[in-house]
Amino acid sequence: MGEIKPKPPLSAFVYGEIVYWGTIVGAIIVIIGFVIAFLTQANVMDPGYVFSAIWEGKTSTEIWQKAAGSLPRGHWYIRELAKGDGLTMFGLALGIFAVIPAMLGSAIFLIKDKYYFFGVLAIIGGIITLLSFLGLFSVG
């Protein structure tokens, strides 16, 4: 006799699907950026220098200072999408960004199912994450 599995709530399904596909698309973009970074000279920083500096224990500020003159702020990669490391960073950001619509989408179904407390927490979490992503809120 087959095992009967409980059906997950719609809010969990919505969250899982958005995060899943956002991560998959982000990972594909990262791979494309990685290939461009290592097969061409189209980069903001030399990948060989970056890896050796990381292994030497240099901080991100030290690495950026030597490679580009200063530590970039905000979403610097958006203006560098034609370069390998810019595209790689965009893919990472996209994968992380997927959490925001996932939380807000699941909040709709949590509230619809009368789980008001968890719905409100999901909205608050989504807003905090969005503000952090936009650089308007920082913990550190």
Backbone as a printed PyTorch tensor [residue, N CA C, xyz], in Angstrom:
tensor([[[  0.8410,  -1.1630,   0.0000],
         [  0.0000,   0.0000,   0.0000],
         [  0.8960,   1.2390,   0.0000]],

        [[  0.5660,   2.2310,  -0.8330],
         [  1.3680,   3.4490,  -0.9540],
         [  1.2130,   4.3590,   0.2480]],

        [[  2.2640,   5.0650,   0.5040],
         [  2.2600,   6.0130,   1.6210],
         [  1.5020,   7.2710,   1.2090]],

        [[  0.6430,   7.7420,   2.0660],
         [ -0.1110,   8.9640,   1.7950],
         [  0.6510,  10.1330,   2.4120]],

        [[  1.0350,  11.0650,   1.5510],
         [  1.7890,  12.2290,   2.0260],
         [  0.8380,  13.4010,   2.1910]],

        [[  1.0290,  14.1560,   3.2580],
         [  0.1660,  15.3290,   3.4380],
         [  0.4820,  16.3930,   2.3780]],

        [[ -0.5260,  17.1010,   1.9580],
         [ -0.3510,  18.1530,   0.9570],
         [  0.1710,  19.4060,   1.6700]],

        [[  1.2800,  19.9820,   1.1650],
         [  1.8130,  21.1770,   1.8220],
         [  0.8820,  22.3720,   1.6140]],

        [[  0.9080,  23.3120,   2.5410],
         [  0.0740,  24.5080,   2.3730],
         [  0.4950,  25.2730,   1.1160]],

        [[ -0.4380,  25.9690,   0.5180],
         [ -0.1720,  26.7220,  -0.7060],
         [  0.9050,  27.7900,  -0.4750]],

        [[  0.9300,  28.3720,   0.7070],
         [  1.9350,  29.4000,   1.0150],
         [  3.3450,  28.8120,   0.9500]],

        [[  3.5150,  27.5890,   1.4270],
         [  4.8290,  26.9340,   1.3800],
         [  5.2010,  26.5910,  -0.0540]],

        [[  4.2170,  26.1580,  -0.8450],
         [  4.4580,  25.8330,  -2.2470],
         [  4.8970,  27.0790,  -3.0180]],

        [[  4.1960,  28.1870,  -2.8120],
         [  4.5320,  29.4430,  -3.4940],
         [  5.9440,  29.8770,  -3.1250]],

        [[  6.2570,  29.8710,  -1.8360],
         [  7.5940,  30.2640,  -1.3820],
         [  8.6610,  29.3650,  -2.0100]],

        [[  8.4470,  28.0710,  -1.9360],
         [  9.4290,  27.1120,  -2.4460],
         [  9.6600,  27.2360,  -3.9330]],

        [[  8.6000,  27.3930,  -4.7010],
         [  8.7360,  27.5050,  -6.1560],
         [  9.4800,  28.7810,  -6.5530]],

        [[  9.1460,  29.8930,  -5.9270],
         [  9.8140,  31.1570,  -6.2740],
         [ 11.2930,  31.1000,  -5.9150]],

        [[ 11.6130,  30.6170,  -4.7310],
         [ 13.0220,  30.5140,  -4.3270],
         [ 13.7570,  29.5180,  -5.2210]],

        [[ 13.1230,  28.3920,  -5.5160],
         [ 13.7420,  27.3640,  -6.3490],
         [ 14.1110,  27.9220,  -7.7210]],

        [[ 13.1420,  28.4950,  -8.4170],
         [ 13.3930,  28.9700,  -9.7730],
         [ 14.2810,  30.2040,  -9.7830]],

        [[ 14.1560,  31.0590,  -8.7880],
         [ 15.0540,  32.2220,  -8.6980],
         [ 16.4960,  31.7910,  -8.5040]],

        [[ 16.6900,  30.7690,  -7.7000],
         [ 18.0390,  30.2440,  -7.4570],
         [ 18.5910,  29.5600,  -8.7020]],

        [[ 17.7600,  28.8070,  -9.3960],
         [ 18.1970,  28.1250, -10.6190],
         [ 18.6160,  29.1490, -11.6790]],

        [[ 17.7720,  30.1450, -11.9260],
         [ 18.1020,  31.1750, -12.9170],
         [ 19.3630,  31.9300, -12.5010]],

        [[ 19.4640,  32.2940, -11.2180],
         [ 20.6600,  32.9720, -10.7200],
         [ 21.9090,  32.1290, -10.9010]],

        [[ 21.8140,  30.8350, -10.6330],
         [ 22.9680,  29.9420, -10.7650],
         [ 23.4130,  29.8120, -12.2220]],

        [[ 22.4630,  29.7670, -13.1360],
         [ 22.8110,  29.6990, -14.5610],
         [ 23.5480,  30.9720, -14.9850]],

        [[ 23.0560,  32.1230, -14.5370],
         [ 23.7230,  33.3870, -14.8490],
         [ 25.1200,  33.4250, -14.2400]],

        [[ 25.2750,  32.9170, -13.0170],
         [ 26.5930,  32.8550, -12.3730],
         [ 27.5550,  32.0010, -13.2070]],

        [[ 27.0840,  30.8700, -13.6800],
         [ 27.9460,  29.9890, -14.4800],
         [ 28.3790,  30.6890, -15.7700]],

        [[ 27.4430,  31.3630, -16.4300],
         [ 27.7840,  32.0900, -17.6540],
         [ 28.8050,  33.1880, -17.3420]],

        [[ 28.5800,  33.9370, -16.2710],
         [ 29.5260,  34.9800, -15.8670],
         [ 30.8910,  34.4190, -15.5280]],

        [[ 30.9030,  33.2880, -14.8580],
         [ 32.1570,  32.6180, -14.4820],
         [ 32.9470,  32.2190, -15.7280]],

        [[ 32.2510,  31.6640, -16.7140],
         [ 32.9110,  31.2600, -17.9570],
         [ 33.4710,  32.4900, -18.6760]],

        [[ 32.6880,  33.5480, -18.7650],
         [ 33.1640,  34.7840, -19.3950],
         [ 34.3730,  35.3310, -18.6540]],

        [[ 34.3160,  35.3090, -17.3250],
         [ 35.4150,  35.8390, -16.5160],
         [ 36.7180,  35.1040, -16.7510]],

        [[ 36.6490,  33.7960, -16.9470],
         [ 37.8750,  33.0190, -17.0870],
         [ 38.3250,  32.8010, -18.5260]],

        [[ 37.4440,  33.0190, -19.4830],
         [ 37.8200,  32.8030, -20.8790],
         [ 38.0890,  34.0970, -21.6490]],

        [[ 37.7630,  35.2290, -21.0530],
         [ 37.9970,  36.5100, -21.7270],
         [ 38.7230,  37.4570, -20.7640]],

        [[ 39.0650,  38.5930, -21.2940],
         [ 39.6760,  39.6370, -20.4620],
         [ 38.6310,  40.6490, -19.9970]],

        [[ 37.3590,  40.3960, -20.2960],
         [ 36.2710,  41.3130, -19.9510],
         [ 35.8950,  41.1540, -18.4830]],

        [[ 36.6380,  41.8320, -17.6040],
         [ 36.4020,  41.7600, -16.1630],
         [ 36.6870,  43.0960, -15.5140]],

        [[ 36.0610,  43.3200, -14.3900],
         [ 36.3750,  44.4920, -13.5830],
         [ 37.7180,  44.2720, -12.8960]],

        [[ 37.9410,  43.0690, -12.3870],
         [ 39.1920,  42.7080, -11.7140],
         [ 39.7450,  41.4260, -12.3220]],

        [[ 41.0440,  41.2920, -12.3160],
         [ 41.6950,  40.0810, -12.8070],
         [ 41.3700,  38.9180, -11.8730]],

        [[ 40.7220,  37.8470, -12.3790],
         [ 40.3450,  36.7220, -11.5200],
         [ 41.5430,  36.0640, -10.8380]],

        [[ 42.6690,  35.9990, -11.5270],
         [ 43.8680,  35.4090, -10.9270],
         [ 44.3200,  36.1800,  -9.7030]],

        [[ 44.2920,  37.5150,  -9.8100],
         [ 44.6710,  38.3420,  -8.6630],
         [ 43.6770,  38.1630,  -7.5160]],

        [[ 42.4030,  38.1560,  -7.8440],
         [ 41.3710,  38.0340,  -6.8010],
         [ 41.5530,  36.7490,  -6.0070]],

        [[ 41.7100,  35.6200,  -6.7270],
         [ 41.8660,  34.3420,  -6.0270],
         [ 43.1480,  34.2950,  -5.2010]],

        [[ 44.2490,  34.7910,  -5.7400],
         [ 45.4960,  34.7550,  -4.9650],
         [ 45.4010,  35.6710,  -3.7500]],

        [[ 44.7490,  36.8210,  -3.9070],
         [ 44.5950,  37.7430,  -2.7750],
         [ 43.7080,  37.1370,  -1.6860]],

        [[ 42.6720,  36.4240,  -2.0960],
         [ 41.7990,  35.7580,  -1.1140],
         [ 42.5950,  34.7190,  -0.3390]],

        [[ 43.3990,  33.9170,  -1.0480],
         [ 44.1890,  32.8810,  -0.3900],
         [ 45.2760,  33.4780,   0.5060]],

        [[ 45.7080,  34.6990,   0.1900],
         [ 46.6860,  35.3770,   1.0420],
         [ 46.0380,  35.9780,   2.2840]],

        [[ 44.7170,  35.9650,   2.3380],
         [ 44.0060,  36.4730,   3.5070],
         [ 43.7010,  37.9540,   3.4640]],

        [[ 43.7990,  38.5650,   2.2930],
         [ 43.5020,  39.9970,   2.1860],
         [ 42.0070,  40.2320,   2.3320]],

        [[ 41.6610,  41.3820,   2.8490],
         [ 40.2530,  41.7420,   3.0230],
         [ 39.6790,  42.1980,   1.6910]],

        [[ 38.3520,  42.2320,   1.6200],
         [ 37.7110,  42.6840,   0.3820],
         [ 38.0800,  44.1340,   0.0810]],

        [[ 38.2270,  44.9520,   1.1170],
         [ 38.6220,  46.3440,   0.9130],
         [ 40.0130,  46.4180,   0.3020]],

        [[ 40.9430,  45.6230,   0.8030],
         [ 42.3020,  45.6090,   0.2550],
         [ 42.3130,  45.1460,  -1.1940]],

        [[ 41.5270,  44.1170,  -1.4910],
         [ 41.4760,  43.5790,  -2.8550],
         [ 40.9140,  44.6170,  -3.8140]],

        [[ 39.7930,  45.2200,  -3.4540],
         [ 39.1810,  46.2200,  -4.3190],
         [ 40.0720,  47.4560,  -4.4530]],

        [[ 40.7180,  47.8520,  -3.3780],
         [ 41.5800,  49.0390,  -3.4110],
         [ 42.6880,  48.8560,  -4.4420]],

        [[ 43.3310,  47.6990,  -4.4220],
         [ 44.4290,  47.4500,  -5.3570],
         [ 43.9230,  47.2480,  -6.7820]],

        [[ 42.8150,  46.5430,  -6.9460],
         [ 42.3360,  46.1910,  -8.2820],
         [ 41.5730,  47.3220,  -8.9740]],

        [[ 40.7770,  48.0610,  -8.2280],
         [ 39.9000,  49.0610,  -8.8520],
         [ 40.0400,  50.4580,  -8.2610]],

        [[ 40.8490,  50.6060,  -7.2480],
         [ 41.0460,  51.9330,  -6.6560],
         [ 40.1820,  52.2310,  -5.4500]],

        [[ 39.0370,  51.5650,  -5.3460],
         [ 38.1740,  51.7790,  -4.1770],
         [ 37.1470,  50.6600,  -4.0870]],

        [[ 36.5790,  50.5110,  -2.9140],
         [ 35.5320,  49.5170,  -2.6770],
         [ 34.2260,  50.0580,  -3.2470]],

        [[ 33.5970,  49.3230,  -4.1740],
         [ 32.3500,  49.8380,  -4.7590],
         [ 31.1990,  49.7860,  -3.7610]],

        [[ 30.2560,  50.6560,  -3.9650],
         [ 29.0630,  50.7030,  -3.1160],
         [ 27.8380,  50.3270,  -3.9380]],

        [[ 26.8540,  49.8060,  -3.2780],
         [ 25.5890,  49.5010,  -3.9350],
         [ 25.6880,  48.3940,  -4.9590]],

        [[ 24.8550,  48.4820,  -5.9560],
         [ 24.7630,  47.4540,  -6.9880],
         [ 25.6590,  47.8210,  -8.1680]],

        [[ 26.9680,  47.8490,  -7.9410],
         [ 27.9660,  48.2370,  -8.9390],
         [ 27.9190,  47.3440, -10.1780]],

        [[ 27.5220,  46.1100, -10.0070],
         [ 27.5440,  45.1300, -11.0820],
         [ 26.5400,  45.4280, -12.1890]],

        [[ 25.5190,  46.2330, -11.9060],
         [ 24.4990,  46.5270, -12.9130],
         [ 25.1130,  47.2700, -14.1070]],

        [[ 26.0400,  48.1640, -13.8490],
         [ 26.6880,  48.8770, -14.9550],
         [ 27.8200,  48.0580, -15.5850]],

        [[ 28.0830,  46.8640, -15.0500],
         [ 29.1660,  46.0050, -15.5440],
         [ 28.6480,  44.6470, -16.0310]],

        [[ 27.4130,  44.5800, -16.5070],
         [ 26.8200,  43.2980, -16.9110],
         [ 27.5030,  42.6610, -18.1180]],

        [[ 28.2160,  43.4480, -18.9030],
         [ 28.9210,  42.8990, -20.0610],
         [ 30.2400,  42.2390, -19.6630]],

        [[ 30.6170,  42.3680, -18.4160],
         [ 31.8660,  41.7900, -17.9190],
         [ 31.5630,  40.5460, -17.0970]],

        [[ 32.4950,  39.6140, -17.0820],
         [ 32.2920,  38.3370, -16.4120],
         [ 31.9700,  38.4570, -14.9340]],

        [[ 32.7720,  39.2330, -14.2070],
         [ 32.5200,  39.3320, -12.7670],
         [ 31.2730,  40.1490, -12.4570]],

        [[ 30.9160,  41.1010, -13.3120],
         [ 29.6690,  41.8400, -13.1270],
         [ 28.4610,  40.9430, -13.3170]],

        [[ 28.5160,  40.0950, -14.3580],
         [ 27.4220,  39.1620, -14.6080],
         [ 27.3270,  38.1110, -13.5000]],

        [[ 28.4670,  37.6610, -13.0130],
         [ 28.4900,  36.6950, -11.9130],
         [ 27.8320,  37.2820, -10.6620]],

        [[ 28.1820,  38.5130, -10.3260],
         [ 27.5980,  39.1600,  -9.1480],
         [ 26.0980,  39.3820,  -9.3360]],

        [[ 25.6850,  39.7120, -10.5640],
         [ 24.2550,  39.8810, -10.8450],
         [ 23.5070,  38.5660, -10.6020]],

        [[ 24.0750,  37.4540, -11.0410],
         [ 23.4450,  36.1500, -10.8150],
         [ 23.3030,  35.8360,  -9.3360]],

        [[ 24.3400,  36.1540,  -8.5690],
         [ 24.2610,  35.9490,  -7.1110],
         [ 23.1650,  36.8160,  -6.4980]],

        [[ 23.1250,  38.0780,  -6.9010],
         [ 22.1110,  38.9860,  -6.3610],
         [ 20.7050,  38.5340,  -6.7440]],

        [[ 20.5330,  38.0640,  -7.9710],
         [ 19.2180,  37.5890,  -8.4120],
         [ 18.7720,  36.3820,  -7.5940]],

        [[ 19.6890,  35.4540,  -7.3490],
         [ 19.3560,  34.2900,  -6.5370],
         [ 18.9420,  34.6720,  -5.1240]],

        [[ 19.6150,  35.6490,  -4.5740],
         [ 19.2830,  36.1210,  -3.2210],
         [ 17.9870,  36.9210,  -3.2390]],

        [[ 17.7940,  37.7350,  -4.2850],
         [ 16.5920,  38.5600,  -4.4000],
         [ 15.3190,  37.7160,  -4.4430]],

        [[ 15.4070,  36.4840,  -4.9270],
         [ 14.2320,  35.6280,  -5.0590],
         [ 13.4940,  35.4460,  -3.7340]],

        [[ 14.1900,  35.6090,  -2.6350],
         [ 13.5620,  35.4620,  -1.3170],
         [ 12.4910,  36.5330,  -1.0900]],

        [[ 12.6950,  37.7230,  -1.6490],
         [ 11.7570,  38.8340,  -1.3960],
         [ 10.3820,  38.5500,  -1.9970]],

        [[ 10.2640,  38.2830,  -3.3060],
         [  8.9140,  37.9700,  -3.8030],
         [  8.3670,  36.6660,  -3.2260]],

        [[  9.2520,  35.7510,  -2.8440],
         [  8.7890,  34.5030,  -2.2380],
         [  8.1160,  34.7710,  -0.8950]],

        [[  8.7300,  35.6010,  -0.0690],
         [  8.1260,  35.9200,   1.2320],
         [  6.8210,  36.6830,   1.0590]],

        [[  6.8240,  37.6640,   0.1710],
         [  5.6120,  38.4550,  -0.0140],
         [  4.5050,  37.6250,  -0.6580]],

        [[  4.8720,  36.7480,  -1.5930],
         [  3.8770,  35.8670,  -2.2100],
         [  3.2770,  34.8870,  -1.2160]],

        [[  4.1260,  34.3200,  -0.3850],
         [  3.6070,  33.3730,   0.6100],
         [  2.7580,  34.0880,   1.6610]],

        [[  3.0790,  35.3550,   1.9370],
         [  2.2950,  36.1300,   2.9030],
         [  0.8460,  36.2590,   2.4490]],

        [[  0.6450,  36.4290,   1.1620],
         [ -0.7210,  36.5440,   0.6310],
         [ -1.5340,  35.2990,   0.9770]],

        [[ -0.9360,  34.1270,   0.7640],
         [ -1.6630,  32.8820,   1.0220],
         [ -1.7590,  32.5620,   2.5090]],

        [[ -0.7730,  33.0030,   3.2860],
         [ -0.8720,  32.8350,   4.7410],
         [ -2.0520,  33.6410,   5.2810]],

        [[ -2.1630,  34.8760,   4.8240],
         [ -3.2710,  35.7240,   5.2790],
         [ -4.5990,  35.1860,   4.7630]],

        [[ -4.6210,  34.7250,   3.5090],
         [ -5.8420,  34.1440,   2.9410],
         [ -6.3020,  32.9300,   3.7430]],

        [[ -5.3450,  32.1380,   4.2360],
         [ -5.6610,  30.9610,   5.0420],
         [ -5.8510,  31.2890,   6.5260]],

        [[ -5.9090,  32.5720,   6.8410],
         [ -6.1680,  33.0800,   8.1870],
         [ -5.0010,  32.8420,   9.1730]],

        [[ -3.8050,  32.7220,   8.6490],
         [ -2.6130,  32.6770,   9.4960],
         [ -2.0260,  34.0900,   9.5310]],

        [[ -2.7830,  34.9740,  10.1560],
         [ -2.4520,  36.4020,  10.1220],
         [ -1.0880,  36.7100,  10.7200]],

        [[ -0.7850,  36.0940,  11.8380],
         [  0.4880,  36.3680,  12.5040],
         [  1.6650,  36.0310,  11.5900]],

        [[  1.6420,  34.8450,  10.9950],
         [  2.7340,  34.4330,  10.1230],
         [  2.7480,  35.2280,   8.8210]],

        [[  1.5620,  35.6090,   8.3350],
         [  1.4830,  36.4530,   7.1490],
         [  2.1180,  37.8080,   7.3740]],

        [[  1.8140,  38.4020,   8.5260],
         [  2.4020,  39.7060,   8.8570],
         [  3.9180,  39.5710,   9.0450]],

        [[  4.3590,  38.5010,   9.6930],
         [  5.8070,  38.2820,   9.8440],
         [  6.4920,  38.1340,   8.4870]],

        [[  5.8440,  37.4480,   7.5470],
         [  6.4110,  37.2910,   6.2080],
         [  6.4960,  38.6400,   5.5060]],

        [[  5.4820,  39.4740,   5.6670],
         [  5.5110,  40.8130,   5.0660],
         [  6.6350,  41.6440,   5.6770]],

        [[  6.7610,  41.6150,   7.0020],
         [  7.8300,  42.3600,   7.6730],
         [  9.1980,  41.8570,   7.2180]],

        [[  9.3680,  40.5390,   7.1560],
         [ 10.6270,  39.9680,   6.6920],
         [ 10.9350,  40.3670,   5.2540]],

        [[  9.9210,  40.3480,   4.3960],
         [ 10.0980,  40.7500,   3.0030],
         [ 10.4880,  42.2150,   2.8790]],

        [[  9.8560,  43.0630,   3.6680],
         [ 10.1750,  44.4980,   3.6280],
         [ 11.5870,  44.7500,   4.1340]],

        [[ 11.9720,  44.1200,   5.2370],
         [ 13.3310,  44.2890,   5.7670],
         [ 14.3590,  43.8150,   4.7440]],

        [[ 14.1000,  42.6800,   4.1100],
         [ 15.0270,  42.1510,   3.1090],
         [ 15.0940,  43.0710,   1.9010]],

        [[ 13.9540,  43.5930,   1.4570],
         [ 13.9320,  44.5200,   0.3280],
         [ 14.7040,  45.7960,   0.6510]],

        [[ 14.4900,  46.3510,   1.8250],
         [ 15.2160,  47.5610,   2.2220],
         [ 16.7220,  47.3090,   2.2980]],

        [[ 17.1050,  46.1480,   2.7820],
         [ 18.5260,  45.7910,   2.8220],
         [ 19.0860,  45.6420,   1.4170]],

        [[ 18.3230,  45.0040,   0.5500],
         [ 18.7480,  44.8020,  -0.8290],
         [ 18.9430,  46.1450,  -1.5400]],

        [[ 18.0850,  47.1080,  -1.2370],
         [ 18.1820,  48.4370,  -1.8350],
         [ 19.2340,  49.3120,  -1.1700]],

        [[ 19.8280,  48.8180,  -0.0840],
         [ 20.8550,  49.5750,   0.6190],
         [ 20.2980,  50.6300,   1.5620]],

        [[ 19.0110,  50.5470,   1.8770],
         [ 18.3710,  51.5390,   2.7460],
         [ 18.3610,  51.1240,   4.2100]],

        [[ 18.7240,  49.8890,   4.4770],
         [ 18.6990,  49.3530,   5.8490],
         [ 19.9190,  48.4870,   6.0270]],

        [[ 20.6420,  48.7290,   7.0990],
         [ 21.8400,  47.9460,   7.3510],
         [ 21.9310,  47.6030,   8.8280]],

        [[ 22.3130,  46.3860,   9.1020],
         [ 22.4530,  45.9560,  10.4900],
         [ 23.8110,  46.3670,  11.0480]],

        [[ 24.8320,  46.2830,  10.2230],
         [ 26.1980,  46.5280,  10.6710],
         [ 26.7100,  47.8400,  10.4140]]])
